[in-house]
Structure formats: C-alpha cells, structure tokens
Amino acid sequence: MRAPRRRAWVVTALLVVFMVINFADKSVLGLAADPIRKDLGLSSSAFGLASSAFFLLFSVCGAAVGLLVDRVRPKRLLLAMAALWSVAQASVAMGGGLAVLVTSRVLLGAAEGPAFPVAQQTTLSWFLNHRRNLPGALIVLGITLGVLVAASVLTWVIHHHGWRSAVTVVALAGAAWALLWIPLGGEGPYAATPDNDFLASAGSGERTGTVEGQGLEGRGRPRAGRRTVGSSRPVPGSVPRSPISAPTGSSPSAWSGSLPTSTTAWAIPRPHPPGC
C-alpha cells in the first residue's frame, strides 16, 4: 500500500506545480506590460487586444476538453496542454511583434482553459472518496502559489533580464514539467469507480441492504427462524389464530399482537418465550 500512496502524492505534487506554472503563464503579460509596450511600440488599444486574445478560446476549450476527458486519458491531455503553452510562450521569447503576441495568447488561453478541471479530476482519481479533501485543496492552493511566484520571481527577472527572459523562464518551466510528467504522471485506480465502490473498498464493514434490528438482509429476505407479516407458515411454538372482527375503537388488549382497524383486526402470531 505504501508504493501506491507515495505515487498518489507524487502525482498530486506534480499537478500543484502544474497549476503554479499555469497561473504564472497568465500573469507574465500583465507584469511586463510597460516593457512590452515600450519594446514593441504598442498603443493601449493594441496591448489590450493582445491581453484579451487570451480569452478567445479559453472558455470554449474548457468546455470541449471537459467533454473529451471522459474519452481520452487525462495524462495525455495534461501533457498536450503543457506542451502547447510552452510552445506558445517560446514563440514570443524568440521574437516577433504584435501578431506573434496575439497568436501566442490565443494558443495559451486554449491550452490553459481546461487545466484546472482536468488537474483536479486526475488528482482525485488517486484517492478514495473520504480522503479527497486535502489533495483537492492543494490543487486550489496551486492557483494562489502561481500568482505569488509570478509576482515575485518573474518581476525580478523582468527587472534584471528583460521581459523576454521572463517568458523564456515560464516556457522552460512548462517543458521541464512535461518531461517529468511523462514517466511519473497518470490517472489513479479510482478514475472511474462509483462512490459505492469507494465505500466498499474502504472496508467500512457495513452490509448493504441490511435493516438493523429487523433481521432483514438483501432485498427483504427474512432470516431462518423468523416470521414476517404475510407469511402463511406458522412459527414453531405459536398458536395459529383466525382473523377476528372487531368494531372501531375496541380495546386491542383482547387480541395479543393485534391492532384494531375500522372493520377487521388481524392477530399476528408471535413466538412466546418459555413459561408464558
């Protein structure tokens, strides 16, 4: 059990880093806004076009990949996303003007739109239902860490080495993550297991369909030696009784085990303990 558990936490750590890189990629353009505008000679409207291009395919690809993830292994989807956003950032790092910048942001938005739901699903596939709180929270934590890393590390790189160097850093980080994900990543053993199977594999010890105190198992099957209402076979030691007509409001004490109705009260035979 230790090896699968260790693998689960390794995958979780990789996906936290995945989310950190994801949000660092988003932030680099805003952090380097003034140097980019000055270097490329962009007006405010042109820079706004490049910034908003990120959202052109962001939501569309998020929904499309959300449908695709049930048919394609999440490992391949995450690898493809990391490779695509690394290529998109590398194209800007190597040079180019507004057209390259806009194209890069469109591809980056398409690759990063479905990143969070796919990463979350892949992480949770390694854990039983009652152990998913911490890994799920760590994936969300990766979002905050991405903003913190971008605000500190990338600002320092931009200030000392230029904005293209900062773009190169996030591109190399994405490529390095993809190389680690190939041998270490993957979906877990609970990727397509219903919640009922989670509970069964957790060894809760509860028997499904058992009614406590009633002696019923499965779908209403009585145990041996017990009698249920409506059974035609009498219980050993009991005295068979015939249906007794009783007027409404009669005292039920005259018929042991029976309850009066508006027209007829049926006596339900019950086993009597010795000595009664």
Beta strands, then each sheet from edge to edge (+ up, - down):
strand 1: 216-217
strand 2: 221-222
strand 3: 244-245
strand 4: 264-265
sheet 1: 1+ 2-
sheet 2: 3+ 4-
end
